[in-house]
Amino acid sequence: LIHRDSILSPYNNPNENPAHRVQRGINISIARLAYLQEKIRSHNTYQAQILPSNDISNSLFYVNISIGQPPVPQFTAMDTGSSLLWVHCYPCRDCSPQLGTIFYPSRSSSYAYVPCDSEHCRYFPYARCSAYKHRCIYTQLYLIGPETSVFVSTEQLTFKNTDESTIHVQDVVFGCGFSTNRNFKFSGIFGLGIGRSSLVSQLNSSFSYCIGSLHDPDYLHNKLILGDGAIIDEGDATPLQFIDGHYYITLEAISVDGRMLDINPNIFKRDDSGGGVMIDSGTDVTWLVKEAYEALRDEVMIRLEGEQMRSYSWPDKLCYHGIMSSDLKGFPTVRFHFRGGAKLALEKDSMFYQPRPDAFCMAVNPASINNRYVNFSLIGMMAQQFYNVGYDIGRKQKTFQRMDCEVLDDD
């Protein structure tokens, strides 16, 4: 599992200003919130199937897999908010040169198209039949940017195990992209949602990921584990709901230094109009419904009152003049409390970020889109730093275990 800014990532720019990296992450988070809210609001997986825009070279994490026989390495963007695995295929119309080798279906002995009358084709909303050879085609529209069209197909996937051995999985349904956007410089999307066409559903597989420091490009120990090796039995557990291909959990309370904030837990519940709480792989910061955000913001302001001077360079955020490493020493732990007793503890590096050398901001924002508040909360990857997060599909539960992911290197 490779972070976008890791020294192992082809997108890494060693000369980039750290503040610019942070701001890019915030911009991604804003777009991501809008995208997921649109999916929830419209229930239209056709209109908002994968990512919010065509600029998805800014995805947070990437997964290396190989596809076909012989195996061809692919550099795919990890996304727990979508269900389809797809890669660029040759020939590809309007595609830019991608990083790595494009997949040639004609050169793979294990590739097969999915016919229109197949059950797999019916899993895709608005799939259609090609005029040539009765092949199943699925077209995905983005909220911003042009569409992507794929042949629904089956192929062999190759994964690397934690012991560096490989495992082959036959006849995996995926999308073979023949018309995509010129900005897609990576191989495709590694969807980890729970839709019927997803890899998770096909393999009936649980998975886990372990995330270390997001803003350290030299941190090389992030992990994604699929299948029997997934770490799903350790740590705190909370019930997991599957709704429209997405994963929901129940947030019940927020505390600071052990003191519960005055928040009505009903504001986190999902109802007929949407809402609810997701934990997401595609956003840096956390977005809370207005009432919860204001309660947390007010408590943080009380804690920092008299210690730090407010900065109003970002009027829509809670920011202060200062340096996190020195000015936030001793800042208390913030905890998110979930149904079943699971807790996610946010230390200062998960609660704040440094957008420029002389100022820091809270990494929790009010959930709003175009200045309109929404009843939906999204817990981002900064809050998940230094945790292993397990998705136990069979038992429908999510687990949180605090750890340094480096300990998994020896497993």
C-alpha positions as CSV (number, residue, x, y, z in Angstrom):
1,L,0.0,0.0,0.0
2,I,1.7,3.2,-1.3
3,H,0.8,6.7,-0.2
4,R,0.7,9.3,-3.0
5,D,3.6,11.2,-1.5
6,S,5.7,8.2,-0.5
7,I,9.2,8.0,-1.9
8,L,8.0,4.8,-3.6
9,S,5.2,6.7,-5.4
10,P,5.8,7.9,-9.0
11,Y,3.9,11.0,-8.0
12,N,6.4,11.9,-5.3
13,N,8.1,15.3,-5.8
14,P,11.0,15.6,-3.4
15,N,11.2,19.3,-4.1
16,E,7.5,19.9,-3.2
17,N,6.8,22.3,-0.3
18,P,5.3,20.2,2.6
19,A,2.6,22.9,3.0
20,H,1.6,22.4,-0.6
21,R,1.2,18.6,0.1
22,V,-1.0,19.3,3.0
23,Q,-3.2,21.8,1.0
24,R,-3.5,19.3,-1.8
25,G,-4.8,16.7,0.7
26,I,-7.4,19.2,2.0
27,N,-8.5,19.9,-1.6
28,I,-8.9,16.1,-2.2
29,S,-10.9,15.8,1.0
30,I,-13.3,18.6,0.0
31,A,-14.0,16.9,-3.4
32,R,-14.3,13.6,-1.7
33,L,-17.0,14.8,0.7
34,A,-19.0,16.2,-2.2
35,Y,-18.7,13.0,-4.2
36,L,-19.8,10.7,-1.4
37,Q,-22.6,13.0,-0.4
38,E,-23.9,13.0,-3.9
39,K,-23.8,9.2,-4.0
40,I,-25.8,8.9,-0.8
41,R,-28.3,11.6,-1.9
42,S,-29.0,10.3,-5.3
43,H,-28.6,6.6,-4.8
44,N,-27.4,6.7,-8.4
45,T,-24.3,4.6,-8.8
46,Y,-24.3,5.4,-12.5
47,Q,-23.8,9.1,-12.0
48,A,-21.2,8.9,-9.2
49,Q,-19.6,5.5,-9.3
50,I,-16.0,6.1,-8.5
51,L,-14.4,9.4,-7.9
52,P,-15.4,13.1,-7.8
53,S,-13.4,14.3,-10.7
54,N,-11.0,13.4,-13.4
55,D,-8.0,14.5,-11.3
56,I,-7.6,11.2,-9.5
57,S,-3.8,11.2,-9.7
58,N,-4.4,12.9,-6.3
59,S,-5.8,9.7,-4.7
60,L,-4.3,9.0,-1.3
61,F,-3.2,5.4,-1.6
62,Y,-2.2,3.0,-4.4
63,V,-2.2,-0.7,-4.6
64,N,0.2,-2.8,-6.8
65,I,-1.4,-5.8,-8.3
66,S,-0.8,-7.9,-11.5
67,I,-3.4,-9.0,-14.0
68,G,-3.5,-11.5,-16.7
69,Q,-1.4,-14.5,-17.8
70,P,1.5,-13.8,-18.0
71,P,0.9,-11.3,-15.1
72,V,1.2,-7.6,-16.0
73,P,1.9,-5.2,-13.0
74,Q,-0.8,-2.5,-12.5
75,F,-0.7,0.6,-10.2
76,T,-4.3,1.2,-9.0
77,A,-5.9,3.7,-6.8
78,M,-7.4,2.2,-3.6
79,D,-11.0,3.2,-2.9
80,T,-13.3,1.9,-0.2
81,G,-16.0,4.1,-1.5
82,S,-16.5,2.3,-4.8
83,S,-17.0,-1.3,-5.8
84,L,-15.5,-1.8,-9.2
85,L,-11.9,-2.9,-10.0
86,W,-10.9,-1.6,-13.4
87,V,-7.7,-1.0,-15.4
88,H,-6.8,0.6,-18.7
89,C,-6.7,-1.8,-21.6
90,Y,-5.2,-1.7,-25.0
91,P,-6.5,-0.2,-27.3
92,C,-7.7,2.7,-25.2
93,R,-9.3,5.7,-26.8
94,D,-8.4,9.2,-25.6
95,C,-6.1,7.7,-22.9
96,S,-2.8,9.4,-21.9
97,P,0.4,7.3,-21.5
98,Q,0.1,5.7,-18.1
99,L,2.7,4.9,-15.5
100,G,3.8,1.4,-16.1
101,T,2.7,-1.2,-18.7
102,I,-0.8,-1.0,-20.1
103,F,-2.7,-4.3,-20.1
104,Y,-3.2,-6.0,-23.5
105,P,-6.2,-8.4,-23.2
106,S,-5.1,-10.1,-26.5
107,R,-1.8,-11.2,-25.0
108,S,-3.3,-12.8,-21.9
109,S,-4.3,-16.5,-22.1
110,S,-6.7,-16.1,-19.1
111,Y,-8.8,-13.1,-20.3
112,A,-12.4,-13.4,-21.3
113,Y,-15.2,-10.9,-22.1
114,V,-18.5,-11.2,-20.2
115,P,-21.5,-11.7,-22.5
116,C,-24.5,-9.5,-22.2
117,D,-26.7,-12.3,-20.9
118,S,-24.4,-13.1,-18.1
119,E,-25.4,-12.7,-14.5
120,H,-22.3,-10.5,-14.0
121,C,-23.5,-8.1,-16.6
122,R,-26.8,-7.6,-14.7
123,Y,-24.9,-6.6,-11.6
124,F,-23.9,-3.3,-13.3
125,P,-26.6,-0.6,-13.4
126,Y,-27.2,0.7,-16.9
127,A,-24.9,-1.8,-18.6
128,R,-25.4,-2.1,-22.3
129,C,-24.6,-4.5,-25.1
130,S,-21.9,-3.7,-27.7
131,A,-22.9,-4.1,-31.3
132,Y,-19.8,-6.2,-31.8
133,K,-19.9,-9.8,-30.4
134,H,-22.6,-9.1,-27.8
135,R,-20.2,-7.9,-25.1
136,C,-21.2,-6.3,-21.9
137,I,-20.2,-2.6,-21.6
138,Y,-20.4,-0.4,-18.6
139,T,-20.0,3.4,-18.7
140,Q,-19.3,5.5,-15.6
141,L,-20.0,9.2,-15.4
142,Y,-18.0,11.5,-13.1
143,L,-19.4,14.4,-11.2
144,I,-16.7,16.4,-12.9
145,G,-15.0,15.4,-16.1
146,P,-15.6,12.9,-19.0
147,E,-16.9,9.4,-18.7
148,T,-15.0,6.1,-18.6
149,S,-16.2,3.1,-20.5
150,V,-15.2,-0.5,-19.8
151,F,-15.8,-4.0,-21.1
152,V,-17.0,-6.1,-18.2
153,S,-14.5,-9.0,-18.3
154,T,-12.9,-11.8,-16.3
155,E,-9.2,-12.3,-15.7
156,Q,-6.6,-13.7,-13.4
157,L,-5.3,-11.5,-10.6
158,T,-1.9,-11.9,-8.9
159,F,-1.3,-10.6,-5.4
160,K,1.9,-10.6,-3.4
161,N,1.7,-12.2,0.1
162,T,3.3,-10.7,3.2
163,D,6.1,-13.3,2.9
164,E,6.8,-12.1,-0.7
165,S,5.3,-15.2,-2.3
166,T,2.4,-14.8,-4.8
167,I,-1.1,-16.0,-5.0
168,H,-3.2,-16.2,-8.2
169,V,-7.0,-15.7,-8.2
170,Q,-8.9,-16.9,-11.3
171,D,-11.9,-15.5,-13.1
172,V,-12.2,-12.2,-11.3
173,V,-14.8,-9.9,-12.8
174,F,-13.3,-6.5,-13.6
175,G,-13.6,-3.6,-16.0
176,C,-11.3,-3.4,-19.0
177,G,-11.2,0.3,-19.8
178,F,-11.2,1.1,-23.5
179,S,-12.2,4.8,-23.3
180,T,-11.0,6.9,-20.3
181,N,-9.7,10.3,-19.5
182,R,-6.3,11.7,-20.5
183,N,-5.6,12.7,-16.9
184,F,-5.7,9.1,-15.7
185,K,-2.0,8.4,-15.5
186,F,-2.3,5.4,-13.3
187,S,-3.6,1.9,-14.2
188,G,-7.1,2.0,-12.7
189,I,-9.2,1.8,-9.6
190,F,-9.0,-0.9,-6.9
191,G,-12.5,-0.7,-5.5
192,L,-13.0,-2.2,-2.0
193,G,-16.7,-1.5,-1.6
194,I,-19.3,-4.2,-0.9
195,G,-21.3,-4.0,-4.2
196,R,-22.1,-7.3,-5.9
197,S,-19.5,-6.6,-8.6
198,S,-16.7,-5.8,-6.1
199,L,-13.6,-7.9,-5.5
200,V,-14.5,-8.1,-1.8
201,S,-17.9,-9.7,-2.7
202,Q,-16.5,-12.0,-5.4
203,L,-13.8,-13.4,-3.0
204,N,-16.1,-13.3,0.0
205,S,-13.1,-11.8,1.6
206,S,-12.4,-9.6,4.6
207,F,-9.6,-7.1,4.5
208,S,-7.6,-4.8,6.6
209,Y,-5.3,-1.8,6.1
210,C,-2.7,-0.4,8.5
211,I,-1.7,3.3,8.1
212,G,1.3,5.0,9.6
213,S,2.3,8.7,9.3
214,L,0.6,10.2,6.3
215,H,2.9,13.2,6.0
216,D,6.2,11.3,6.2
217,P,7.2,10.4,2.6
218,D,9.9,8.0,4.1
219,Y,7.3,5.9,5.9
220,L,7.2,2.6,4.0
221,H,5.1,0.3,6.2
222,N,1.5,1.0,5.2
223,K,-0.2,-2.3,4.5
224,L,-3.4,-3.6,2.7
225,I,-4.2,-7.3,3.5
226,L,-6.9,-9.2,1.7
227,G,-8.3,-12.6,2.7
228,D,-7.3,-15.0,5.4
229,G,-4.3,-12.9,6.5
230,A,-6.4,-9.8,7.2
231,I,-6.2,-8.5,10.7
232,I,-9.8,-8.5,11.8
233,D,-9.9,-10.2,15.2
234,E,-7.7,-7.8,17.2
235,G,-8.6,-4.5,18.7
236,D,-11.9,-2.8,19.4
237,A,-14.9,-3.9,17.3
238,T,-18.0,-2.0,16.2
239,P,-21.0,-3.2,14.0
240,L,-20.6,-2.6,10.3
241,Q,-23.6,-1.8,8.0
242,F,-23.7,-2.4,4.3
243,I,-25.9,0.1,2.5
244,D,-25.8,0.7,-1.3
245,G,-22.3,-0.8,-1.5
246,H,-20.9,1.5,1.3
247,Y,-19.7,0.8,4.8
248,Y,-21.4,2.6,7.6
249,I,-20.6,2.6,11.4
250,T,-22.4,4.2,14.3
251,L,-20.6,7.1,16.1
252,E,-22.1,7.6,19.5
253,A,-20.0,10.2,21.3
254,I,-16.8,12.3,21.2
255,S,-14.6,13.0,24.2
256,V,-11.6,15.2,24.9
257,D,-9.3,14.1,27.7
258,G,-11.9,11.7,28.9
259,R,-14.7,14.3,29.1
260,M,-17.7,13.5,26.9
261,L,-18.9,16.5,24.8
262,D,-22.5,17.5,24.9
263,I,-23.6,16.0,21.6
264,N,-27.0,14.3,20.8
265,P,-26.0,10.9,19.3
266,N,-29.0,11.0,17.1
267,I,-27.3,13.5,14.8
268,F,-25.0,10.7,13.6
269,K,-27.8,8.3,12.7
270,R,-28.7,7.5,9.1
271,D,-32.3,8.0,8.1
272,D,-34.4,8.1,4.9
273,S,-32.8,11.4,3.8
274,G,-29.3,10.0,4.1
275,G,-26.8,10.9,6.7
276,G,-24.8,8.4,8.8
277,V,-21.1,8.0,9.3
278,M,-18.4,6.5,7.1
279,I,-14.8,5.8,7.6
280,D,-13.1,6.6,4.2
281,S,-9.8,5.8,2.5
282,G,-9.9,8.7,0.1
283,T,-10.0,11.8,2.3
284,D,-7.3,13.2,4.6
285,V,-9.3,15.3,7.1
286,T,-12.5,14.4,9.0
287,W,-15.9,16.0,8.4
288,L,-18.5,16.1,11.1
289,V,-22.2,17.2,11.1
290,K,-22.4,20.8,12.2
291,E,-23.6,20.3,15.8
292,A,-20.8,17.8,16.5
293,Y,-18.1,19.9,14.8
294,E,-19.1,23.0,16.9
295,A,-19.0,21.1,20.1
296,L,-15.5,19.8,19.4
297,R,-14.4,23.2,18.0
298,D,-15.5,25.0,21.2
299,E,-13.7,22.5,23.4
300,V,-10.5,22.9,21.4
301,M,-10.8,26.7,21.6
302,I,-11.2,26.4,25.4
303,R,-8.1,24.2,25.7
304,L,-6.0,26.6,23.6
305,E,-7.4,29.8,25.0
306,G,-4.6,32.0,26.3
307,E,-2.0,29.6,24.9
308,Q,-2.2,30.4,21.1
309,M,-3.3,33.3,19.0
310,R,-6.0,32.6,16.4
311,S,-5.1,32.8,12.8
312,Y,-7.8,34.0,10.4
313,S,-6.0,33.2,7.1
314,W,-8.5,30.4,6.6
315,P,-11.8,31.9,7.9
316,D,-13.7,28.6,7.5
317,K,-11.2,26.6,9.6
318,L,-10.1,26.7,13.2
319,C,-6.4,27.7,12.9
320,Y,-3.7,29.2,15.2
321,H,-0.4,30.8,14.9
322,G,2.4,28.4,16.0
323,I,4.2,25.2,15.4
324,M,2.5,21.9,16.2
325,S,5.6,20.1,17.5
326,S,6.2,22.7,20.2
327,D,2.9,24.5,20.8
328,L,0.7,21.5,21.0
329,K,2.8,19.5,23.6
330,G,0.5,18.0,26.1
331,F,-2.7,18.6,24.0
332,P,-5.2,16.0,25.3
333,T,-6.4,13.0,23.3
334,V,-9.6,13.3,21.4
335,R,-11.6,10.0,21.1
336,F,-14.4,9.0,18.8
337,H,-16.7,6.4,20.6
338,F,-18.5,3.9,18.4
339,R,-21.3,1.4,19.1
340,G,-20.0,-1.7,20.9
341,G,-17.3,0.2,22.8
342,A,-14.8,0.7,20.0
343,K,-12.7,3.9,20.2
344,L,-10.5,5.8,17.8
345,A,-7.9,7.9,19.6
346,L,-6.7,11.1,17.9
347,E,-3.4,12.5,19.2
348,K,-2.2,15.9,18.0
349,D,-0.8,14.6,14.7
350,S,-4.2,13.2,13.9
351,M,-6.2,16.2,15.1
352,F,-4.1,19.0,13.6
353,Y,-2.1,19.8,10.4
354,Q,0.5,22.5,9.5
355,P,-0.6,24.2,6.3
356,R,2.3,26.6,6.5
357,P,5.4,26.8,8.8
358,D,3.9,29.4,11.2
359,A,0.3,28.2,11.5
360,F,-1.6,25.0,12.3
361,C,-5.3,24.0,11.8
362,M,-7.7,21.5,13.3
363,A,-8.1,18.5,10.9
364,V,-11.8,18.3,11.6
365,N,-14.2,20.5,9.6
366,P,-18.0,21.0,9.5
367,A,-19.6,18.8,6.8
368,S,-20.7,21.4,4.2
369,I,-20.8,21.6,0.5
370,N,-21.0,24.9,-1.3
371,N,-21.7,26.6,2.0
372,R,-24.6,24.2,2.7
373,Y,-24.4,21.9,5.8
374,V,-25.1,18.2,5.2
375,N,-26.2,15.6,7.7
376,F,-23.3,13.2,6.8
377,S,-20.0,12.6,8.6
378,L,-16.8,11.3,7.1
379,I,-13.8,10.1,9.2
380,G,-10.7,10.6,7.1
381,M,-7.3,9.0,7.0
382,M,-5.5,11.4,9.4
383,A,-7.8,10.1,12.2
384,Q,-6.8,6.5,11.2
385,Q,-3.1,7.1,11.4
386,F,-1.2,4.5,13.5
387,Y,-4.2,2.1,13.4
388,N,-4.9,-1.2,11.8
389,V,-8.5,-1.0,10.5
390,G,-10.2,-4.4,9.9
391,Y,-13.3,-5.0,7.8
392,D,-14.8,-8.4,8.9
393,I,-17.3,-8.9,6.1
394,G,-18.7,-12.2,7.4
395,R,-19.4,-10.9,10.9
396,K,-20.3,-7.4,9.7
397,Q,-17.9,-5.6,12.0
398,K,-15.1,-3.2,11.9
399,T,-12.1,-3.3,14.2
400,F,-9.6,-0.7,15.3
401,Q,-6.2,-1.6,16.7
402,R,-3.6,1.0,17.5
403,M,-0.2,-0.1,16.2
404,D,3.0,0.8,14.3
405,C,2.5,-0.9,11.0
406,E,6.2,-1.7,10.9
407,V,5.5,-4.6,13.2
408,L,3.6,-6.3,10.3
409,D,6.8,-6.3,8.2
410,D,8.0,-9.4,10.0
411,D,4.7,-11.4,9.8
